[in-house]
Amino acid sequence: MVVVLLNRTLRVSVTDDSPELPEQRTSADPYELSGRGLHLVRSLTHRFGTDPRKCGKSVWFELDAAA
């Protein structure tokens, strides 16, 4: 995990070896143990995305500081 503070934006990224990109599920059963990660990231952050790597991917999100 990498955490970087640029100007007034916090950027957190996590890298793994899997080439599979994350996909948000359209409807998650509230009793399922997985499937809500991207929904939470989208709801709680200002920006997020993925960057392909030679071996795997990096998933990141950004939070802006309060004005």
N, CA, C and O atoms as a Maestro MAE file, in Angstrom:
{
 s_m_m2io_version
 :::
 2.0.0
}

f_m_ct {
 s_m_title
 :::
 protein
 m_atom[268] {
  # First column is atom index #
  i_m_mmod_type
  r_m_x_coord
  r_m_y_coord
  r_m_z_coord
  i_m_residue_number
  s_m_chain_name
  s_m_pdb_residue_name
  s_m_pdb_atom_name
  i_m_atomic_number
  :::
  1 25 0.855 -1.163 0.000 1 A "MET " " N  " 7
  2 3 0.000 0.000 0.000 1 A "MET " " CA " 6
  3 2 0.905 1.231 0.000 1 A "MET " " C  " 6
  4 15 1.926 1.269 0.687 1 A "MET " " O  " 8
  5 25 0.513 2.233 -0.781 2 A "VAL " " N  " 7
  6 3 1.234 3.494 -0.863 2 A "VAL " " CA " 6
  7 2 0.263 4.610 -0.528 2 A "VAL " " C  " 6
  8 15 -0.840 4.662 -1.071 2 A "VAL " " O  " 8
  9 25 0.668 5.503 0.363 3 A "VAL " " N  " 7
  10 3 -0.148 6.656 0.733 3 A "VAL " " CA " 6
  11 2 0.661 7.900 0.405 3 A "VAL " " C  " 6
  12 15 1.805 8.028 0.842 3 A "VAL " " O  " 8
  13 25 0.077 8.823 -0.363 4 A "VAL " " N  " 7
  14 3 0.768 10.032 -0.797 4 A "VAL " " CA " 6
  15 2 -0.150 11.225 -0.554 4 A "VAL " " C  " 6
  16 15 -1.353 11.151 -0.807 4 A "VAL " " O  " 8
  17 25 0.418 12.320 -0.065 5 A "LEU " " N  " 7
  18 3 -0.329 13.559 0.106 5 A "LEU " " CA " 6
  19 2 0.190 14.566 -0.910 5 A "LEU " " C  " 6
  20 15 1.333 15.014 -0.817 5 A "LEU " " O  " 8
  21 25 -0.653 14.925 -1.889 6 A "LEU " " N  " 7
  22 3 -0.296 15.888 -2.930 6 A "LEU " " CA " 6
  23 2 -1.186 17.107 -2.788 6 A "LEU " " C  " 6
  24 15 -2.410 17.010 -2.875 6 A "LEU " " O  " 8
  25 25 -0.553 18.274 -2.566 7 A "ASN " " N  " 7
  26 3 -1.301 19.508 -2.306 7 A "ASN " " CA " 6
  27 2 -2.265 19.228 -1.161 7 A "ASN " " C  " 6
  28 15 -1.814 19.050 -0.029 7 A "ASN " " O  " 8
  29 25 -3.530 19.184 -1.398 8 A "ARG " " N  " 7
  30 3 -4.490 18.894 -0.329 8 A "ARG " " CA " 6
  31 2 -5.314 17.660 -0.670 8 A "ARG " " C  " 6
  32 15 -6.493 17.573 -0.326 8 A "ARG " " O  " 8
  33 25 -4.676 16.697 -1.358 9 A "THR " " N  " 7
  34 3 -5.339 15.463 -1.760 9 A "THR " " CA " 6
  35 2 -4.563 14.265 -1.235 9 A "THR " " C  " 6
  36 15 -3.351 14.171 -1.432 9 A "THR " " O  " 8
  37 25 -5.254 13.352 -0.569 10 A "LEU " " N  " 7
  38 3 -4.665 12.107 -0.103 10 A "LEU " " CA " 6
  39 2 -4.932 11.040 -1.152 10 A "LEU " " C  " 6
  40 15 -6.079 10.827 -1.546 10 A "LEU " " O  " 8
  41 25 -3.882 10.371 -1.606 11 A "ARG " " N  " 7
  42 3 -4.021 9.298 -2.605 11 A "ARG " " CA " 6
  43 2 -3.493 8.006 -1.996 11 A "ARG " " C  " 6
  44 15 -2.362 7.962 -1.511 11 A "ARG " " O  " 8
  45 25 -4.302 6.962 -2.020 12 A "VAL " " N  " 7
  46 3 -3.937 5.647 -1.498 12 A "VAL " " CA " 6
  47 2 -4.026 4.663 -2.654 12 A "VAL " " C  " 6
  48 15 -5.027 4.633 -3.370 12 A "VAL " " O  " 8
  49 25 -2.974 3.852 -2.840 13 A "SER " " N  " 7
  50 3 -3.009 2.849 -3.903 13 A "SER " " CA " 6
  51 2 -2.525 1.506 -3.366 13 A "SER " " C  " 6
  52 15 -1.657 1.438 -2.496 13 A "SER " " O  " 8
  53 25 -3.108 0.450 -3.905 14 A "VAL " " N  " 7
  54 3 -2.770 -0.916 -3.538 14 A "VAL " " CA " 6
  55 2 -2.501 -1.664 -4.836 14 A "VAL " " C  " 6
  56 15 -3.266 -1.557 -5.794 14 A "VAL " " O  " 8
  57 25 -1.406 -2.425 -4.859 15 A "THR " " N  " 7
  58 3 -1.008 -3.163 -6.059 15 A "THR " " CA " 6
  59 2 -1.051 -4.651 -5.766 15 A "THR " " C  " 6
  60 15 -0.687 -5.098 -4.678 15 A "THR " " O  " 8
  61 25 -1.509 -5.424 -6.771 16 A "ASP " " N  " 7
  62 3 -1.444 -6.877 -6.651 16 A "ASP " " CA " 6
  63 2 -1.027 -7.483 -7.985 16 A "ASP " " C  " 6
  64 15 -0.894 -6.770 -8.980 16 A "ASP " " O  " 8
  65 25 -0.824 -8.790 -8.007 17 A "ASP " " N  " 7
  66 3 -0.329 -9.484 -9.199 17 A "ASP " " CA " 6
  67 2 -1.429 -9.944 -10.139 17 A "ASP " " C  " 6
  68 15 -1.131 -10.433 -11.229 17 A "ASP " " O  " 8
  69 25 -2.688 -9.806 -9.755 18 A "SER " " N  " 7
  70 3 -3.793 -10.282 -10.582 18 A "SER " " CA " 6
  71 2 -4.097 -9.298 -11.710 18 A "SER " " C  " 6
  72 15 -4.232 -8.101 -11.459 18 A "SER " " O  " 8
  73 25 -4.206 -9.783 -12.946 19 A "PRO " " N  " 7
  74 3 -4.556 -8.892 -14.057 19 A "PRO " " CA " 6
  75 2 -6.048 -8.542 -14.104 19 A "PRO " " C  " 6
  76 15 -6.448 -7.652 -14.855 19 A "PRO " " O  " 8
  77 25 -6.874 -9.233 -13.310 20 A "GLU " " N  " 7
  78 3 -8.318 -8.982 -13.325 20 A "GLU " " CA " 6
  79 2 -8.636 -7.629 -12.707 20 A "GLU " " C  " 6
  80 15 -8.215 -7.332 -11.589 20 A "GLU " " O  " 8
  81 25 -9.388 -6.810 -13.446 21 A "LEU " " N  " 7
  82 3 -9.794 -5.504 -12.928 21 A "LEU " " CA " 6
  83 2 -11.035 -5.666 -12.061 21 A "LEU " " C  " 6
  84 15 -11.878 -6.516 -12.347 21 A "LEU " " O  " 8
  85 25 -11.161 -4.866 -11.010 22 A "PRO " " N  " 7
  86 3 -12.351 -4.959 -10.163 22 A "PRO " " CA " 6
  87 2 -13.586 -4.484 -10.914 22 A "PRO " " C  " 6
  88 15 -13.507 -3.585 -11.752 22 A "PRO " " O  " 8
  89 25 -14.710 -5.086 -10.613 23 A "GLU " " N  " 7
  90 3 -15.989 -4.710 -11.219 23 A "GLU " " CA " 6
  91 2 -17.000 -4.476 -10.110 23 A "GLU " " C  " 6
  92 15 -17.100 -5.259 -9.165 23 A "GLU " " O  " 8
  93 25 -17.744 -3.391 -10.239 24 A "GLN " " N  " 7
  94 3 -18.790 -3.131 -9.257 24 A "GLN " " CA " 6
  95 2 -20.005 -3.975 -9.581 24 A "GLN " " C  " 6
  96 15 -20.460 -4.011 -10.724 24 A "GLN " " O  " 8
  97 25 -20.525 -4.646 -8.586 25 A "ARG " " N  " 7
  98 3 -21.737 -5.448 -8.783 25 A "ARG " " CA " 6
  99 2 -22.938 -4.525 -8.810 25 A "ARG " " C  " 6
  100 15 -22.977 -3.522 -8.098 25 A "ARG " " O  " 8
  101 25 -23.920 -4.867 -9.637 26 A "THR " " N  " 7
  102 3 -25.096 -4.007 -9.755 26 A "THR " " CA " 6
  103 2 -26.012 -4.154 -8.545 26 A "THR " " C  " 6
  104 15 -26.643 -3.182 -8.130 26 A "THR " " O  " 8
  105 25 -26.093 -5.331 -7.983 27 A "SER " " N  " 7
  106 3 -26.901 -5.507 -6.775 27 A "SER " " CA " 6
  107 2 -26.247 -6.577 -5.922 27 A "SER " " C  " 6
  108 15 -26.101 -7.723 -6.346 27 A "SER " " O  " 8
  109 25 -25.862 -6.201 -4.740 28 A "ALA " " N  " 7
  110 3 -25.249 -7.154 -3.817 28 A "ALA " " CA " 6
  111 2 -26.272 -7.545 -2.762 28 A "ALA " " C  " 6
  112 15 -26.946 -6.695 -2.181 28 A "ALA " " O  " 8
  113 25 -26.372 -8.822 -2.532 29 A "ASP " " N  " 7
  114 3 -27.222 -9.328 -1.467 29 A "ASP " " CA " 6
  115 2 -26.643 -8.828 -0.142 29 A "ASP " " C  " 6
  116 15 -25.455 -9.026 0.109 29 A "ASP " " O  " 8
  117 25 -27.441 -8.188 0.709 30 A "PRO " " N  " 7
  118 3 -26.905 -7.636 1.958 30 A "PRO " " CA " 6
  119 2 -26.302 -8.698 2.884 30 A "PRO " " C  " 6
  120 15 -25.574 -8.355 3.815 30 A "PRO " " O  " 8
  121 25 -26.594 -9.987 2.642 31 A "TYR " " N  " 7
  122 3 -26.073 -11.057 3.477 31 A "TYR " " CA " 6
  123 2 -24.836 -11.723 2.893 31 A "TYR " " C  " 6
  124 15 -24.262 -12.614 3.518 31 A "TYR " " O  " 8
  125 25 -24.415 -11.301 1.692 32 A "GLU " " N  " 7
  126 3 -23.195 -11.858 1.098 32 A "GLU " " CA " 6
  127 2 -21.981 -11.333 1.829 32 A "GLU " " C  " 6
  128 15 -22.015 -10.239 2.393 32 A "GLU " " O  " 8
  129 25 -20.902 -12.110 1.824 33 A "LEU " " N  " 7
  130 3 -19.681 -11.723 2.527 33 A "LEU " " CA " 6
  131 2 -18.772 -10.855 1.676 33 A "LEU " " C  " 6
  132 15 -17.811 -10.289 2.197 33 A "LEU " " O  " 8
  133 25 -19.042 -10.731 0.394 34 A "SER " " N  " 7
  134 3 -18.199 -9.913 -0.474 34 A "SER " " CA " 6
  135 2 -19.070 -9.212 -1.504 34 A "SER " " C  " 6
  136 15 -20.266 -9.484 -1.617 34 A "SER " " O  " 8
  137 25 -18.443 -8.293 -2.264 35 A "GLY " " N  " 7
  138 3 -19.167 -7.667 -3.363 35 A "GLY " " CA " 6
  139 2 -19.544 -6.218 -3.151 35 A "GLY " " C  " 6
  140 15 -20.175 -5.616 -4.020 35 A "GLY " " O  " 8
  141 25 -19.173 -5.637 -2.009 36 A "ARG " " N  " 7
  142 3 -19.555 -4.254 -1.758 36 A "ARG " " CA " 6
  143 2 -18.368 -3.287 -1.751 36 A "ARG " " C  " 6
  144 15 -18.559 -2.095 -1.509 36 A "ARG " " O  " 8
  145 25 -17.164 -3.763 -2.006 37 A "GLY " " N  " 7
  146 3 -15.964 -2.938 -1.915 37 A "GLY " " CA " 6
  147 2 -15.987 -1.705 -2.803 37 A "GLY " " C  " 6
  148 15 -15.763 -0.597 -2.318 37 A "GLY " " O  " 8
  149 25 -16.254 -1.873 -4.091 38 A "LEU " " N  " 7
  150 3 -16.267 -0.719 -4.990 38 A "LEU " " CA " 6
  151 2 -17.415 0.228 -4.693 38 A "LEU " " C  " 6
  152 15 -17.285 1.437 -4.882 38 A "LEU " " O  " 8
  153 25 -18.524 -0.299 -4.238 39 A "HIS " " N  " 7
  154 3 -19.636 0.572 -3.852 39 A "HIS " " CA " 6
  155 2 -19.204 1.476 -2.697 39 A "HIS " " C  " 6
  156 15 -19.495 2.672 -2.704 39 A "HIS " " O  " 8
  157 25 -18.517 0.915 -1.714 40 A "LEU " " N  " 7
  158 3 -18.033 1.709 -0.580 40 A "LEU " " CA " 6
  159 2 -17.001 2.736 -1.035 40 A "LEU " " C  " 6
  160 15 -17.056 3.894 -0.622 40 A "LEU " " O  " 8
  161 25 -16.066 2.320 -1.879 41 A "VAL " " N  " 7
  162 3 -15.039 3.247 -2.372 41 A "VAL " " CA " 6
  163 2 -15.697 4.395 -3.133 41 A "VAL " " C  " 6
  164 15 -15.347 5.556 -2.923 41 A "VAL " " O  " 8
  165 25 -16.635 4.085 -4.004 42 A "ARG " " N  " 7
  166 3 -17.327 5.123 -4.787 42 A "ARG " " CA " 6
  167 2 -18.095 6.074 -3.871 42 A "ARG " " C  " 6
  168 15 -18.141 7.278 -4.126 42 A "ARG " " O  " 8
  169 25 -18.690 5.549 -2.821 43 A "SER " " N  " 7
  170 3 -19.500 6.371 -1.921 43 A "SER " " CA " 6
  171 2 -18.669 7.263 -1.005 43 A "SER " " C  " 6
  172 15 -19.121 8.341 -0.618 43 A "SER " " O  " 8
  173 25 -17.463 6.828 -0.655 44 A "LEU " " N  " 7
  174 3 -16.683 7.521 0.372 44 A "LEU " " CA " 6
  175 2 -15.518 8.354 -0.153 44 A "LEU " " C  " 6
  176 15 -14.911 9.100 0.615 44 A "LEU " " O  " 8
  177 25 -15.191 8.248 -1.433 45 A "THR " " N  " 7
  178 3 -14.017 8.948 -1.961 45 A "THR " " CA " 6
  179 2 -14.412 9.953 -3.038 45 A "THR " " C  " 6
  180 15 -15.549 9.961 -3.509 45 A "THR " " O  " 8
  181 25 -13.465 10.794 -3.417 46 A "HIS " " N  " 7
  182 3 -13.712 11.775 -4.470 46 A "HIS " " CA " 6
  183 2 -13.397 11.213 -5.856 46 A "HIS " " C  " 6
  184 15 -14.088 11.529 -6.824 46 A "HIS " " O  " 8
  185 25 -12.368 10.393 -5.955 47 A "ARG " " N  " 7
  186 3 -11.982 9.761 -7.214 47 A "ARG " " CA " 6
  187 2 -11.389 8.388 -6.916 47 A "ARG " " C  " 6
  188 15 -10.826 8.166 -5.843 47 A "ARG " " O  " 8
  189 25 -11.519 7.466 -7.875 48 A "PHE " " N  " 7
  190 3 -10.857 6.167 -7.750 48 A "PHE " " CA " 6
  191 2 -10.649 5.599 -9.144 48 A "PHE " " C  " 6
  192 15 -11.270 6.044 -10.109 48 A "PHE " " O  " 8
  193 25 -9.777 4.621 -9.238 49 A "GLY " " N  " 7
  194 3 -9.527 4.001 -10.537 49 A "GLY " " CA " 6
  195 2 -8.526 2.866 -10.430 49 A "GLY " " C  " 6
  196 15 -8.097 2.485 -9.341 49 A "GLY " " O  " 8
  197 25 -8.166 2.338 -11.586 50 A "THR " " N  " 7
  198 3 -7.173 1.279 -11.655 50 A "THR " " CA " 6
  199 2 -6.142 1.633 -12.720 50 A "THR " " C  " 6
  200 15 -6.457 2.274 -13.722 50 A "THR " " O  " 8
  201 25 -4.918 1.207 -12.487 51 A "ASP " " N  " 7
  202 3 -3.842 1.384 -13.447 51 A "ASP " " CA " 6
  203 2 -3.243 0.015 -13.730 51 A "ASP " " C  " 6
  204 15 -2.744 -0.637 -12.812 51 A "ASP " " O  " 8
  205 25 -3.282 -0.444 -15.004 52 A "PRO " " N  " 7
  206 3 -2.650 -1.722 -15.329 52 A "PRO " " CA " 6
  207 2 -1.132 -1.629 -15.131 52 A "PRO " " C  " 6
  208 15 -0.528 -0.581 -15.358 52 A "PRO " " O  " 8
  209 25 -0.549 -2.708 -14.717 53 A "ARG " " N  " 7
  210 3 0.904 -2.814 -14.541 53 A "ARG " " CA " 6
  211 2 1.414 -3.968 -15.401 53 A "ARG " " C  " 6
  212 15 0.633 -4.760 -15.928 53 A "ARG " " O  " 8
  213 25 2.740 -4.049 -15.532 54 A "LYS " " N  " 7
  214 3 3.320 -5.181 -16.284 54 A "LYS " " CA " 6
  215 2 2.841 -6.503 -15.708 54 A "LYS " " C  " 6
  216 15 2.501 -7.432 -16.440 54 A "LYS " " O  " 8
  217 25 2.821 -6.570 -14.402 55 A "CYS " " N  " 7
  218 3 2.403 -7.788 -13.715 55 A "CYS " " CA " 6
  219 2 1.319 -7.415 -12.709 55 A "CYS " " C  " 6
  220 15 1.627 -7.170 -11.543 55 A "CYS " " O  " 8
  221 25 0.073 -7.367 -13.131 56 A "GLY " " N  " 7
  222 3 -1.033 -7.075 -12.232 56 A "GLY " " CA " 6
  223 2 -1.634 -5.700 -12.444 56 A "GLY " " C  " 6
  224 15 -1.727 -5.215 -13.572 56 A "GLY " " O  " 8
  225 25 -2.039 -5.079 -11.351 57 A "LYS " " N  " 7
  226 3 -2.719 -3.789 -11.430 57 A "LYS " " CA " 6
  227 2 -2.509 -3.026 -10.126 57 A "LYS " " C  " 6
  228 15 -2.084 -3.586 -9.116 57 A "LYS " " O  " 8
  229 25 -2.817 -1.738 -10.179 58 A "SER " " N  " 7
  230 3 -2.823 -0.891 -8.997 58 A "SER " " CA " 6
  231 2 -4.218 -0.269 -8.915 58 A "SER " " C  " 6
  232 15 -4.706 0.306 -9.888 58 A "SER " " O  " 8
  233 25 -4.846 -0.387 -7.758 59 A "VAL " " N  " 7
  234 3 -6.158 0.204 -7.516 59 A "VAL " " CA " 6
  235 2 -5.948 1.368 -6.547 59 A "VAL " " C  " 6
  236 15 -5.269 1.217 -5.531 59 A "VAL " " O  " 8
  237 25 -6.528 2.525 -6.860 60 A "TRP " " N  " 7
  238 3 -6.278 3.719 -6.053 60 A "TRP " " CA " 6
  239 2 -7.556 4.504 -5.801 60 A "TRP " " C  " 6
  240 15 -8.557 4.357 -6.502 60 A "TRP " " O  " 8
  241 25 -7.483 5.356 -4.757 61 A "PHE " " N  " 7
  242 3 -8.546 6.319 -4.514 61 A "PHE " " CA " 6
  243 2 -7.938 7.599 -3.975 61 A "PHE " " C  " 6
  244 15 -6.824 7.599 -3.453 61 A "PHE " " O  " 8
  245 25 -8.687 8.701 -4.108 62 A "GLU " " N  " 7
  246 3 -8.235 9.996 -3.635 62 A "GLU " " CA " 6
  247 2 -9.304 10.643 -2.766 62 A "GLU " " C  " 6
  248 15 -10.502 10.517 -3.020 62 A "GLU " " O  " 8
  249 25 -8.835 11.345 -1.727 63 A "LEU " " N  " 7
  250 3 -9.701 12.127 -0.855 63 A "LEU " " CA " 6
  251 2 -9.161 13.547 -0.827 63 A "LEU " " C  " 6
  252 15 -7.971 13.756 -0.589 63 A "LEU " " O  " 8
  253 25 -10.026 14.523 -1.068 64 A "ASP " " N  " 7
  254 3 -9.635 15.914 -0.998 64 A "ASP " " CA " 6
  255 2 -9.812 16.431 0.429 64 A "ASP " " C  " 6
  256 15 -10.765 16.058 1.112 64 A "ASP " " O  " 8
  257 25 -8.902 17.283 0.873 65 A "ALA " " N  " 7
  258 3 -9.012 17.900 2.192 65 A "ALA " " CA " 6
  259 2 -10.175 18.866 2.199 65 A "ALA " " C  " 6
  260 15 -10.515 19.445 1.167 65 A "ALA " " O  " 8
  261 25 -10.780 19.042 3.347 66 A "ALA " " N  " 7
  262 3 -11.875 20.006 3.462 66 A "ALA " " CA " 6
  263 2 -11.342 21.405 3.239 66 A "ALA " " C  " 6
  264 15 -10.233 21.728 3.663 66 A "ALA " " O  " 8
  265 25 -12.131 22.237 2.574 67 A "ALA " " N  " 7
  266 3 -11.703 23.601 2.264 67 A "ALA " " CA " 6
  267 2 -11.729 24.480 3.494 67 A "ALA " " C  " 6
  268 15 -11.399 25.663 3.414 67 A "ALA " " O  " 8
  :::
 }
 m_bond[267] {
  # First column is bond index #
  i_m_from
  i_m_to
  i_m_order
  :::
  1 1 2 1
  2 2 3 1
  3 3 4 2
  4 3 5 1
  5 5 6 1
  6 6 7 1
  7 7 8 2
  8 7 9 1
  9 9 10 1
  10 10 11 1
  11 11 12 2
  12 11 13 1
  13 13 14 1
  14 14 15 1
  15 15 16 2
  16 15 17 1
  17 17 18 1
  18 18 19 1
  19 19 20 2
  20 19 21 1
  21 21 22 1
  22 22 23 1
  23 23 24 2
  24 23 25 1
  25 25 26 1
  26 26 27 1
  27 27 28 2
  28 27 29 1
  29 29 30 1
  30 30 31 1
  31 31 32 2
  32 31 33 1
  33 33 34 1
  34 34 35 1
  35 35 36 2
  36 35 37 1
  37 37 38 1
  38 38 39 1
  39 39 40 2
  40 39 41 1
  41 41 42 1
  42 42 43 1
  43 43 44 2
  44 43 45 1
  45 45 46 1
  46 46 47 1
  47 47 48 2
  48 47 49 1
  49 49 50 1
  50 50 51 1
  51 51 52 2
  52 51 53 1
  53 53 54 1
  54 54 55 1
  55 55 56 2
  56 55 57 1
  57 57 58 1
  58 58 59 1
  59 59 60 2
  60 59 61 1
  61 61 62 1
  62 62 63 1
  63 63 64 2
  64 63 65 1
  65 65 66 1
  66 66 67 1
  67 67 68 2
  68 67 69 1
  69 69 70 1
  70 70 71 1
  71 71 72 2
  72 71 73 1
  73 73 74 1
  74 74 75 1
  75 75 76 2
  76 75 77 1
  77 77 78 1
  78 78 79 1
  79 79 80 2
  80 79 81 1
  81 81 82 1
  82 82 83 1
  83 83 84 2
  84 83 85 1
  85 85 86 1
  86 86 87 1
  87 87 88 2
  88 87 89 1
  89 89 90 1
  90 90 91 1
  91 91 92 2
  92 91 93 1
  93 93 94 1
  94 94 95 1
  95 95 96 2
  96 95 97 1
  97 97 98 1
  98 98 99 1
  99 99 100 2
  100 99 101 1
  101 101 102 1
  102 102 103 1
  103 103 104 2
  104 103 105 1
  105 105 106 1
  106 106 107 1
  107 107 108 2
  108 107 109 1
  109 109 110 1
  110 110 111 1
  111 111 112 2
  112 111 113 1
  113 113 114 1
  114 114 115 1
  115 115 116 2
  116 115 117 1
  117 117 118 1
  118 118 119 1
  119 119 120 2
  120 119 121 1
  121 121 122 1
  122 122 123 1
  123 123 124 2
  124 123 125 1
  125 125 126 1
  126 126 127 1
  127 127 128 2
  128 127 129 1
  129 129 130 1
  130 130 131 1
  131 131 132 2
  132 131 133 1
  133 133 134 1
  134 134 135 1
  135 135 136 2
  136 135 137 1
  137 137 138 1
  138 138 139 1
  139 139 140 2
  140 139 141 1
  141 141 142 1
  142 142 143 1
  143 143 144 2
  144 143 145 1
  145 145 146 1
  146 146 147 1
  147 147 148 2
  148 147 149 1
  149 149 150 1
  150 150 151 1
  151 151 152 2
  152 151 153 1
  153 153 154 1
  154 154 155 1
  155 155 156 2
  156 155 157 1
  157 157 158 1
  158 158 159 1
  159 159 160 2
  160 159 161 1
  161 161 162 1
  162 162 163 1
  163 163 164 2
  164 163 165 1
  165 165 166 1
  166 166 167 1
  167 167 168 2
  168 167 169 1
  169 169 170 1
  170 170 171 1
  171 171 172 2
  172 171 173 1
  173 173 174 1
  174 174 175 1
  175 175 176 2
  176 175 177 1
  177 177 178 1
  178 178 179 1
  179 179 180 2
  180 179 181 1
  181 181 182 1
  182 182 183 1
  183 183 184 2
  184 183 185 1
  185 185 186 1
  186 186 187 1
  187 187 188 2
  188 187 189 1
  189 189 190 1
  190 190 191 1
  191 191 192 2
  192 191 193 1
  193 193 194 1
  194 194 195 1
  195 195 196 2
  196 195 197 1
  197 197 198 1
  198 198 199 1
  199 199 200 2
  200 199 201 1
  201 201 202 1
  202 202 203 1
  203 203 204 2
  204 203 205 1
  205 205 206 1
  206 206 207 1
  207 207 208 2
  208 207 209 1
  209 209 210 1
  210 210 211 1
  211 211 212 2
  212 211 213 1
  213 213 214 1
  214 214 215 1
  215 215 216 2
  216 215 217 1
  217 217 218 1
  218 218 219 1
  219 219 220 2
  220 219 221 1
  221 221 222 1
  222 222 223 1
  223 223 224 2
  224 223 225 1
  225 225 226 1
  226 226 227 1
  227 227 228 2
  228 227 229 1
  229 229 230 1
  230 230 231 1
  231 231 232 2
  232 231 233 1
  233 233 234 1
  234 234 235 1
  235 235 236 2
  236 235 237 1
  237 237 238 1
  238 238 239 1
  239 239 240 2
  240 239 241 1
  241 241 242 1
  242 242 243 1
  243 243 244 2
  244 243 245 1
  245 245 246 1
  246 246 247 1
  247 247 248 2
  248 247 249 1
  249 249 250 1
  250 250 251 1
  251 251 252 2
  252 251 253 1
  253 253 254 1
  254 254 255 1
  255 255 256 2
  256 255 257 1
  257 257 258 1
  258 258 259 1
  259 259 260 2
  260 259 261 1
  261 261 262 1
  262 262 263 1
  263 263 264 2
  264 263 265 1
  265 265 266 1
  266 266 267 1
  267 267 268 2
  :::
 }
}
